[in-house]
Amino acid sequence: MSQPGAEYDVVVVGGGNAALCAAMTAAESGARVLILEAAPKPYRGGNSRHTRNFRCMHEEPVSVLVDSYGEDEYFDDLIKVTGGKTDEHLARMVIRSSRECLPWMIERGVRFQPSLSGTLSLARTNAFFMGGGKSLVNAYYRTAEALGIEVHYEAPVTHIELDGSRVTRVDYQLGGEARSVRPGAVVVASGGFQADIDWLAEAWGPPARNFLIRGTPYNRGVVLRDLLDQGVISVGDPTQCHAVAIDGRAPKYDGGIVTRLDCVPFSIVVNNDGERFYDEGEDVWPKRYAIWGRLIAAQPEQVGHVIIDAKALPLFMPSVFPPIKADTLEELAGKMDIPADRLTETVATFNAACGEGDGFHPTELDGVATTGLTPPKTNWARRIEQPPFYGYSLRTGVTFTYLGLKVDETAQCSTEAGPVENLWAAGETMAGSILGQGYLAGYGMTIGTVFGRIAGREAANHVR
Amino acid sequence: MYDNPIEEARRQAQICNSCRYCESYCSVFPALHANRVFSDGDMVQLANLCHNCQNCYYACQYTEPHEFALNLPGVLAEVRQDSWEETAFPASFGRAFHHHGTLIAIATILGMALLFWAARSLPADGEGFYAVLSHNALVAIFLPAFLFPVVALAVGLRRYWSKVGGERLRLSQLITAFGSAGRMKNLAGGHGEGCNFEDEDRFSQGRRHMHQAVMYGFLLCFAATASGTILHYVFDMPAPYRFFSLPKLLGVSGGILLCLGTLGLMRLKMKSAPELQDQRVRGGEFGFILLLFVVSLSGLALYVFGATPALELLLALHLGAVLAFFLLTPYSKMAHGFYRLAALARDAQRT
């Protein structure tokens, strides 16, 4: 129950999808809710701003989703990407709950659209937000406002005071002033720590300083570390993050979706020394971009260079920055700061190992492979010979970190002494409880929505 | 960031093309996603497809303070405006009246003065309006004032069509264009809940409905005049008409719609964010809506007070405003309707 005289029953730490789902659910049960969002209003919503869809189980066509997508198939898709590092009980609970979330989201203002051009493979499994994640966030803030939920922006939480098995106080900043609040219940939904480069470097090593952060600069893991320091049980590998290969010219933070580059399968990728280092045609790009995040991280200065020729240019989604263009490979090498002789030799060796490219098919594994080359290129291997030549630089872009708060099926956090009576967690900050490694498109939003609603319900029940 | 609106719009379109989150909001995005590189003509066409509903702006993860600084509705409004001014015939008129509400007001007052002079000086030959100004005098003034803008618009649209690389037009494409304009599909927001215009990211049908009131109000008034012309020449039934006659029924209902619609649009525009529109022409846009309001209000006043001594004055005010409205059509916001139809027809050629 709430403390006597307390202004708020439930404080939600964070302002993204999971936080809003928790806040709305709690407020709909009659709780007085305060949202503490670290970001200023234009950047509210954490990484939810950058999301675009929600992976949803369904037995028959519903909303924009076609055909059906059953629990077992959904779970199999998940297991494939996590390599078995999955809590099956929680994962299946999330999957089963996803179906009822869809109408719940629509009732609270989310609008869906059919699968975007270029993402038709997801038409059956993922419901896309019309306008993307920021429009979802906007709709939820509108609904929250109508429910009387109070929102403080630029209000980073600095400390959550744990006294035995209860949270007694939340400290935060507002307008440069230190404030405290003593709510009956707290929901932590403030993401991972990927925006804290020092922490990343501590976990991953110095190369992490060259990584780009694809999402919000506000996920610095302050609350996560504060709670772990007080003995709240953690989950997930503290040294791991989900990273993909993105355009090397992307901004340090918040580049989001547009910084992705889909051209690797139609290219050769060399490092700063002009050397190839991995099979660019191993599989279709959505199944390989995460591997390439790690491969690039292992190269000198954590940079790779994609080299394609004119015939490959129309084969992939346009990216945010135009490619570097040159009429000769030497000129391209000069513009990209790669030793020209090394690059021309690498391309010549590669071209000599390519056949005529008969049977080339850009959207399926075509088996058009090099012969006698190390490392080989096992699909889409065509000579790079038709000017103009184009280049993109690649860097490692961090999407999220796996370390988080361990929760049970009621989203409740615990210490070694047992559950913390009035502390729940939702979203990226506890997703490590389900996703041990890898990532499945749209599953983060599903975890956030399902666990946000659970956390909000439990918190409201507690203060009633 | 570029100073030149087309260059800047091209920069932004490339970012949109690698995101695509806004694909379902309106016709702009599917057309945009069909290209990989954008010519100046492509940008002009996209700009004229954009109805400035602003939904994409509020959904965008890359608006300021983000360094990508996207503001697609704002920059497309500038490209669109430039395209109307460049293709206007003559172009100098386009620049003058689009930008300056005061010039619109001066033209209106001149129109009113001309009509007042005509009412005083030219012979009258009948009852009702014709007791103030003869039918022949009205035709002598308004026939050229109607034909000139038609010719000027035709030249402008021809220039537009060649700029955007339009192909030979088919009837089905025109039907598609009129169908879209008739429902204001591009202000419905993709989900049918309207635009983000007057209150940040809140969706509302306000702008769509007010625009419909103005559009259909105007068309009803136009139909009233056309029906009067037909009654006059074909059936030899000159004005004045009874209330239960085609010209009166169409004119009064159209006038009321136009009056309410223009008031509504002005209210919405005052609440809207100027930086998401073309700020250079805000004065001209308000001036134009005000002119339409004066046309409709004076027309209604004429209906109510037509039998009083105020007739002469009201007739001069109304017909003067109508005259200014007709003459300014190719050089004011009124031109947008014609360019939009052209853009929608061109878009129908894409699919």
Interface residues (C-beta under 8 A of the other chain):
Chain A: P42 Y43 R49 H50 R52 R111 Q113 P114 L116 S117 G118 F128 F129 M130 G131 G132 G133 K134 S135 N138 A139 R142 P251 D254 G256 I257 V258 R260 P314 M317 P318 S319 V320 P322
Chain B: Q14 I15 N17 S18 C19 R20 Y21 C22 E23 S24 Y25 P30 H33 R36 N55 C56 Y58 A59 C60 Q61 Y62 T63 E64 P65 H66 E67 F68 G190 H191 E193 D201 R202
